[in-house]
Amino acid sequence: MVAPKPCSASTRILMAIPTRIYSEAIKRVLTSVPGFEIIGSVVVADEIPDWVQRLAPDVLIMDLTAHLIPRLAIAAKLLKTRCEVGVVGLLPVLRARHAELFLRSGISGLVDRNASTSELVRSIVEVAAGRCYLSHGYAGTLRTLYAGRGAQSAVNGRESLSVREEEVLRLVTRGYTSSQMGDRLFISSRTVENHVAELYRKLHLNDSRQLSCEVYLAEEDEVPFGEE
């Protein structure tokens, strides 16, 4: 969590948006907002940590449209050493298989890339104040994912998953189909479907979309950054 900044201080913003036209458009909008100060703009993702180190922004705006996994990895590494920086990610759509990676990255805000100007401004204000902000559609996806942690804990207390069920669960949350899971685990698609049905029962879920969105696996090596 980012420490709240004094109300009287300006919010120093660093932009990491590779598309020049989009970057300039956002810069014009944010420059006109009282209390906002654009202190720099970086295009190359690998240079983001150096820019943050030199300029010490309050908020870093990252466009996650392209190369999502590497950019989330950069954010995660950055926030481990510069936890006072709030990060707002811009993304056209949040896919269920990437939701866990977003949570693990430590990013404070996630905004629809097509959001209104007022929503972008609000996200920056919230993140600069040490709070989280999620565009409405993303909030729903991630809220159910958070809730999945509670569901998983409940399962651990009542009815544990078998080793095979845990293997299937890992693959479901990564977006594998029944056929792909069967090939990977050397079992039939029908057997995979039986395991998935058992997961629905134990986790009190209704379909594969809920399963992929709601179950959060806490193991550190579960879905490494850099692996799609």
BALOBA-1460 file (C-alpha; in Angstrom, 3 decimals):
// residues 228
<rec num="1" residu="m" x="0.000" y="0.000" z="0.000"/>
<rec num="2" residu="v" x="1.288" y="3.448" z="-0.910"/>
<rec num="3" residu="a" x="1.624" y="5.905" z="1.985"/>
<rec num="4" residu="p" x="-0.861" y="8.808" z="1.724"/>
<rec num="5" residu="k" x="0.695" y="12.080" z="0.574"/>
<rec num="6" residu="p" x="-0.020" y="15.496" z="2.124"/>
<rec num="7" residu="c" x="-3.115" y="17.112" z="0.650"/>
<rec num="8" residu="s" x="-1.203" y="20.318" z="-0.137"/>
<rec num="9" residu="a" x="1.488" y="18.565" z="-2.187"/>
<rec num="10" residu="s" x="1.206" y="18.175" z="-5.963"/>
<rec num="11" residu="t" x="0.957" y="14.690" z="-7.430"/>
<rec num="12" residu="r" x="4.082" y="13.912" z="-9.443"/>
<rec num="13" residu="i" x="3.222" y="11.666" z="-12.384"/>
<rec num="14" residu="l" x="5.537" y="9.615" z="-14.574"/>
<rec num="15" residu="m" x="4.015" y="8.179" z="-17.758"/>
<rec num="16" residu="a" x="5.126" y="4.918" z="-19.359"/>
<rec num="17" residu="i" x="3.060" y="4.869" z="-22.546"/>
<rec num="18" residu="p" x="4.813" y="3.648" z="-25.712"/>
<rec num="19" residu="t" x="2.257" y="5.004" z="-28.196"/>
<rec num="20" residu="r" x="3.227" y="8.626" z="-28.805"/>
<rec num="21" residu="i" x="-0.181" y="9.919" z="-29.901"/>
<rec num="22" residu="y" x="-1.930" y="8.288" z="-26.934"/>
<rec num="23" residu="s" x="0.796" y="9.518" z="-24.578"/>
<rec num="24" residu="e" x="0.506" y="13.105" z="-25.792"/>
<rec num="25" residu="a" x="-3.288" y="13.022" z="-25.494"/>
<rec num="26" residu="i" x="-3.142" y="11.844" z="-21.882"/>
<rec num="27" residu="k" x="-0.403" y="14.328" z="-21.081"/>
<rec num="28" residu="r" x="-2.531" y="17.238" z="-22.348"/>
<rec num="29" residu="v" x="-5.463" y="16.088" z="-20.243"/>
<rec num="30" residu="l" x="-3.500" y="15.552" z="-17.034"/>
<rec num="31" residu="t" x="-1.481" y="18.748" z="-17.364"/>
<rec num="32" residu="s" x="-4.724" y="20.722" z="-17.158"/>
<rec num="33" residu="v" x="-5.703" y="19.115" z="-13.842"/>
<rec num="34" residu="p" x="-4.856" y="21.312" z="-10.821"/>
<rec num="35" residu="g" x="-2.377" y="19.578" z="-8.526"/>
<rec num="36" residu="f" x="-1.046" y="17.210" z="-11.188"/>
<rec num="37" residu="e" x="2.557" y="17.521" z="-12.386"/>
<rec num="38" residu="i" x="3.843" y="15.454" z="-15.310"/>
<rec num="39" residu="i" x="7.528" y="14.920" z="-14.518"/>
<rec num="40" residu="g" x="8.499" y="12.660" z="-17.391"/>
<rec num="41" residu="s" x="7.534" y="10.177" z="-20.074"/>
<rec num="42" residu="v" x="9.344" y="6.906" z="-20.733"/>
<rec num="43" residu="v" x="8.808" y="4.750" z="-23.815"/>
<rec num="44" residu="v" x="11.072" y="1.715" z="-23.281"/>
<rec num="45" residu="a" x="9.673" y="-0.588" z="-20.592"/>
<rec num="46" residu="d" x="13.081" y="-1.769" z="-19.377"/>
<rec num="47" residu="e" x="14.009" y="1.844" z="-18.574"/>
<rec num="48" residu="i" x="11.050" y="2.373" z="-16.230"/>
<rec num="49" residu="p" x="12.904" y="1.401" z="-13.003"/>
<rec num="50" residu="d" x="15.742" y="3.842" z="-13.770"/>
<rec num="51" residu="w" x="13.289" y="6.684" z="-14.440"/>
<rec num="52" residu="v" x="11.418" y="5.942" z="-11.223"/>
<rec num="53" residu="q" x="14.689" y="5.888" z="-9.292"/>
<rec num="54" residu="r" x="15.779" y="9.259" z="-10.709"/>
<rec num="55" residu="l" x="12.481" y="11.132" z="-10.644"/>
<rec num="56" residu="a" x="10.711" y="9.569" z="-7.611"/>
<rec num="57" residu="p" x="7.129" y="9.979" z="-8.906"/>
<rec num="58" residu="d" x="4.066" y="9.604" z="-6.714"/>
<rec num="59" residu="v" x="2.212" y="7.769" z="-9.471"/>
<rec num="60" residu="l" x="3.441" y="5.770" z="-12.454"/>
<rec num="61" residu="i" x="0.957" y="5.311" z="-15.310"/>
<rec num="62" residu="m" x="1.755" y="2.170" z="-17.313"/>
<rec num="63" residu="d" x="0.081" y="1.175" z="-20.559"/>
<rec num="64" residu="l" x="-0.333" y="-2.625" z="-20.342"/>
<rec num="65" residu="t" x="-1.943" y="-3.044" z="-23.762"/>
<rec num="66" residu="a" x="1.071" y="-4.800" z="-25.274"/>
<rec num="67" residu="h" x="3.536" y="-7.173" z="-23.592"/>
<rec num="68" residu="l" x="1.296" y="-7.471" z="-20.533"/>
<rec num="69" residu="i" x="3.233" y="-10.212" z="-18.717"/>
<rec num="70" residu="p" x="6.690" y="-8.560" z="-18.978"/>
<rec num="71" residu="r" x="5.260" y="-5.192" z="-17.943"/>
<rec num="72" residu="l" x="3.535" y="-6.713" z="-14.909"/>
<rec num="73" residu="a" x="6.845" y="-8.338" z="-14.008"/>
<rec num="74" residu="i" x="8.569" y="-4.945" z="-14.199"/>
<rec num="75" residu="a" x="5.889" y="-3.421" z="-11.977"/>
<rec num="76" residu="a" x="6.166" y="-6.241" z="-9.436"/>
<rec num="77" residu="k" x="9.948" y="-5.920" z="-9.220"/>
<rec num="78" residu="l" x="9.737" y="-2.139" z="-9.035"/>
<rec num="79" residu="l" x="7.175" y="-2.121" z="-6.225"/>
<rec num="80" residu="k" x="9.290" y="-4.441" z="-4.087"/>
<rec num="81" residu="t" x="11.960" y="-1.747" z="-3.840"/>
<rec num="82" residu="r" x="9.888" y="1.423" z="-4.356"/>
<rec num="83" residu="c" x="6.698" y="0.680" z="-2.431"/>
<rec num="84" residu="e" x="5.974" y="4.408" z="-2.071"/>
<rec num="85" residu="v" x="5.156" y="4.616" z="-5.784"/>
<rec num="86" residu="g" x="1.561" y="4.011" z="-6.829"/>
<rec num="87" residu="v" x="1.078" y="2.315" z="-10.200"/>
<rec num="88" residu="v" x="-1.967" y="2.772" z="-12.424"/>
<rec num="89" residu="g" x="-2.201" y="0.268" z="-15.271"/>
<rec num="90" residu="l" x="-4.130" y="0.970" z="-18.472"/>
<rec num="91" residu="l" x="-5.610" y="-2.105" z="-20.109"/>
<rec num="92" residu="p" x="-8.297" y="-2.665" z="-22.792"/>
<rec num="93" residu="v" x="-9.541" y="-5.926" z="-21.246"/>
<rec num="94" residu="l" x="-8.632" y="-8.033" z="-18.211"/>
<rec num="95" residu="r" x="-8.607" y="-11.715" z="-19.094"/>
<rec num="96" residu="a" x="-9.348" y="-14.193" z="-16.321"/>
<rec num="97" residu="r" x="-6.039" y="-15.999" z="-16.811"/>
<rec num="98" residu="h" x="-4.137" y="-12.769" z="-16.174"/>
<rec num="99" residu="a" x="-6.154" y="-11.622" z="-13.159"/>
<rec num="100" residu="e" x="-3.975" y="-13.431" z="-10.622"/>
<rec num="101" residu="l" x="-0.811" y="-11.988" z="-12.146"/>
<rec num="102" residu="f" x="-2.280" y="-8.520" z="-11.768"/>
<rec num="103" residu="l" x="-3.009" y="-9.120" z="-8.089"/>
<rec num="104" residu="r" x="0.476" y="-10.478" z="-7.459"/>
<rec num="105" residu="s" x="2.115" y="-7.535" z="-9.238"/>
<rec num="106" residu="g" x="1.115" y="-5.103" z="-6.489"/>
<rec num="107" residu="i" x="-0.322" y="-2.513" z="-8.884"/>
<rec num="108" residu="s" x="-2.755" y="-0.236" z="-7.033"/>
<rec num="109" residu="g" x="-4.974" y="0.778" z="-9.944"/>
<rec num="110" residu="l" x="-6.292" y="-0.785" z="-13.110"/>
<rec num="111" residu="v" x="-8.205" y="1.404" z="-15.543"/>
<rec num="112" residu="d" x="-9.964" y="0.576" z="-18.776"/>
<rec num="113" residu="r" x="-7.848" y="2.068" z="-21.568"/>
<rec num="114" residu="n" x="-11.027" y="3.540" z="-23.049"/>
<rec num="115" residu="a" x="-12.190" y="5.050" z="-19.753"/>
<rec num="116" residu="s" x="-13.327" y="8.643" z="-19.503"/>
<rec num="117" residu="t" x="-10.966" y="11.446" z="-18.540"/>
<rec num="118" residu="s" x="-12.723" y="11.848" z="-15.201"/>
<rec num="119" residu="e" x="-12.195" y="8.162" z="-14.364"/>
<rec num="120" residu="l" x="-8.489" y="8.325" z="-15.182"/>
<rec num="121" residu="v" x="-8.112" y="11.421" z="-13.003"/>
<rec num="122" residu="r" x="-10.004" y="9.747" z="-10.185"/>
<rec num="123" residu="s" x="-7.790" y="6.657" z="-10.379"/>
<rec num="124" residu="i" x="-4.662" y="8.791" z="-10.035"/>
<rec num="125" residu="v" x="-6.105" y="10.679" z="-7.063"/>
<rec num="126" residu="e" x="-7.082" y="7.438" z="-5.324"/>
<rec num="127" residu="v" x="-3.758" y="5.705" z="-5.922"/>
<rec num="128" residu="a" x="-1.768" y="8.793" z="-4.885"/>
<rec num="129" residu="a" x="-3.744" y="8.777" z="-1.626"/>
<rec num="130" residu="g" x="-2.696" y="5.202" z="-0.911"/>
<rec num="131" residu="r" x="-5.937" y="3.567" z="-1.991"/>
<rec num="132" residu="c" x="-6.793" y="1.108" z="-4.767"/>
<rec num="133" residu="y" x="-8.855" y="1.884" z="-7.845"/>
<rec num="134" residu="l" x="-10.359" y="-0.500" z="-10.400"/>
<rec num="135" residu="s" x="-12.553" y="0.264" z="-13.384"/>
<rec num="136" residu="h" x="-16.019" y="-1.172" z="-12.838"/>
<rec num="137" residu="g" x="-15.671" y="-4.226" z="-15.087"/>
<rec num="138" residu="y" x="-12.266" y="-5.136" z="-13.686"/>
<rec num="139" residu="a" x="-13.427" y="-4.643" z="-10.110"/>
<rec num="140" residu="g" x="-16.015" y="-7.371" z="-10.588"/>
<rec num="141" residu="t" x="-13.501" y="-9.853" z="-11.953"/>
<rec num="142" residu="l" x="-10.934" y="-9.194" z="-9.254"/>
<rec num="143" residu="r" x="-13.490" y="-9.073" z="-6.459"/>
<rec num="144" residu="t" x="-14.543" y="-12.618" z="-7.276"/>
<rec num="145" residu="l" x="-10.898" y="-13.626" z="-7.472"/>
<rec num="146" residu="y" x="-10.307" y="-12.240" z="-3.980"/>
<rec num="147" residu="a" x="-13.416" y="-14.056" z="-2.803"/>
<rec num="148" residu="g" x="-11.910" y="-17.227" z="-4.218"/>
<rec num="149" residu="r" x="-9.179" y="-17.037" z="-1.599"/>
<rec num="150" residu="g" x="-11.854" y="-17.399" z="1.043"/>
<rec num="151" residu="a" x="-13.410" y="-20.285" z="-0.876"/>
<rec num="152" residu="q" x="-10.045" y="-22.023" z="-1.091"/>
<rec num="153" residu="s" x="-9.442" y="-21.524" z="2.642"/>
<rec num="154" residu="a" x="-12.841" y="-22.996" z="3.367"/>
<rec num="155" residu="v" x="-11.985" y="-26.020" z="1.251"/>
<rec num="156" residu="n" x="-8.739" y="-26.488" z="3.160"/>
<rec num="157" residu="g" x="-10.728" y="-26.550" z="6.387"/>
<rec num="158" residu="r" x="-13.419" y="-28.998" z="5.252"/>
<rec num="159" residu="e" x="-12.604" y="-31.027" z="2.202"/>
<rec num="160" residu="s" x="-9.136" y="-31.077" z="0.666"/>
<rec num="161" residu="l" x="-8.347" y="-31.388" z="-3.034"/>
<rec num="162" residu="s" x="-6.587" y="-34.441" z="-4.368"/>
<rec num="163" residu="v" x="-3.201" y="-34.115" z="-6.044"/>
<rec num="164" residu="r" x="-4.809" y="-34.639" z="-9.444"/>
<rec num="165" residu="e" x="-7.514" y="-32.066" z="-8.712"/>
<rec num="166" residu="e" x="-4.839" y="-29.527" z="-7.780"/>
<rec num="167" residu="e" x="-3.076" y="-30.227" z="-11.087"/>
<rec num="168" residu="v" x="-6.316" y="-29.715" z="-13.002"/>
<rec num="169" residu="l" x="-7.032" y="-26.570" z="-10.999"/>
<rec num="170" residu="r" x="-3.661" y="-25.067" z="-11.945"/>
<rec num="171" residu="l" x="-4.328" y="-25.691" z="-15.624"/>
<rec num="172" residu="v" x="-7.924" y="-24.402" z="-15.514"/>
<rec num="173" residu="t" x="-6.775" y="-21.110" z="-13.980"/>
<rec num="174" residu="r" x="-4.224" y="-20.798" z="-16.788"/>
<rec num="175" residu="g" x="-6.914" y="-21.131" z="-19.440"/>
<rec num="176" residu="y" x="-6.278" y="-24.696" z="-20.681"/>
<rec num="177" residu="t" x="-9.110" y="-26.577" z="-22.402"/>
<rec num="178" residu="s" x="-10.165" y="-30.089" z="-21.324"/>
<rec num="179" residu="s" x="-8.363" y="-31.558" z="-24.325"/>
<rec num="180" residu="q" x="-5.165" y="-29.648" z="-23.595"/>
<rec num="181" residu="m" x="-5.286" y="-30.648" z="-19.939"/>
<rec num="182" residu="g" x="-5.802" y="-34.271" z="-20.904"/>
<rec num="183" residu="d" x="-2.762" y="-34.227" z="-23.206"/>
<rec num="184" residu="r" x="-0.636" y="-32.567" z="-20.535"/>
<rec num="185" residu="l" x="-1.709" y="-34.927" z="-17.737"/>
<rec num="186" residu="f" x="-1.927" y="-38.072" z="-19.916"/>
<rec num="187" residu="i" x="-5.589" y="-38.668" z="-19.102"/>
<rec num="188" residu="s" x="-8.766" y="-38.549" z="-21.191"/>
<rec num="189" residu="s" x="-10.855" y="-35.414" z="-21.677"/>
<rec num="190" residu="r" x="-13.760" y="-37.170" z="-19.954"/>
<rec num="191" residu="t" x="-11.582" y="-37.799" z="-16.878"/>
<rec num="192" residu="v" x="-10.543" y="-34.141" z="-16.900"/>
<rec num="193" residu="e" x="-14.201" y="-33.098" z="-17.006"/>
<rec num="194" residu="n" x="-14.936" y="-35.369" z="-14.034"/>
<rec num="195" residu="h" x="-12.151" y="-33.688" z="-12.049"/>
<rec num="196" residu="v" x="-13.453" y="-30.239" z="-13.001"/>
<rec num="197" residu="a" x="-16.966" y="-31.223" z="-11.907"/>
<rec num="198" residu="e" x="-15.557" y="-32.304" z="-8.561"/>
<rec num="199" residu="l" x="-13.776" y="-28.954" z="-8.248"/>
<rec num="200" residu="y" x="-17.083" y="-27.158" z="-8.868"/>
<rec num="201" residu="r" x="-18.660" y="-29.171" z="-6.065"/>
<rec num="202" residu="k" x="-15.854" y="-28.650" z="-3.545"/>
<rec num="203" residu="l" x="-15.420" y="-24.951" z="-4.324"/>
<rec num="204" residu="h" x="-19.166" y="-24.271" z="-4.629"/>
<rec num="205" residu="l" x="-18.851" y="-22.821" z="-8.139"/>
<rec num="206" residu="n" x="-21.037" y="-23.154" z="-11.215"/>
<rec num="207" residu="d" x="-18.885" y="-23.014" z="-14.339"/>
<rec num="208" residu="s" x="-15.346" y="-22.811" z="-15.723"/>
<rec num="209" residu="r" x="-15.411" y="-19.025" z="-15.928"/>
<rec num="210" residu="q" x="-16.093" y="-18.773" z="-12.200"/>
<rec num="211" residu="l" x="-13.407" y="-21.352" z="-11.544"/>
<rec num="212" residu="s" x="-10.760" y="-19.441" z="-13.493"/>
<rec num="213" residu="c" x="-11.780" y="-16.085" z="-11.993"/>
<rec num="214" residu="e" x="-12.443" y="-16.993" z="-8.393"/>
<rec num="215" residu="v" x="-9.707" y="-19.433" z="-7.393"/>
<rec num="216" residu="y" x="-6.523" y="-17.763" z="-6.184"/>
<rec num="217" residu="l" x="-3.422" y="-19.959" z="-5.803"/>
<rec num="218" residu="a" x="-1.041" y="-18.458" z="-3.283"/>
<rec num="219" residu="e" x="2.048" y="-20.572" z="-4.039"/>
<rec num="220" residu="e" x="4.895" y="-18.323" z="-5.180"/>
<rec num="221" residu="d" x="5.805" y="-20.484" z="-8.170"/>
<rec num="222" residu="e" x="2.250" y="-21.117" z="-9.289"/>
<rec num="223" residu="v" x="2.095" y="-18.865" z="-12.343"/>
<rec num="224" residu="p" x="5.534" y="-17.319" z="-12.861"/>
<rec num="225" residu="f" x="5.776" y="-13.988" z="-14.625"/>
<rec num="226" residu="g" x="6.876" y="-14.476" z="-18.198"/>
<rec num="227" residu="e" x="4.735" y="-17.603" z="-18.665"/>
<rec num="228" residu="e" x="1.570" y="-17.141" z="-20.696"/>
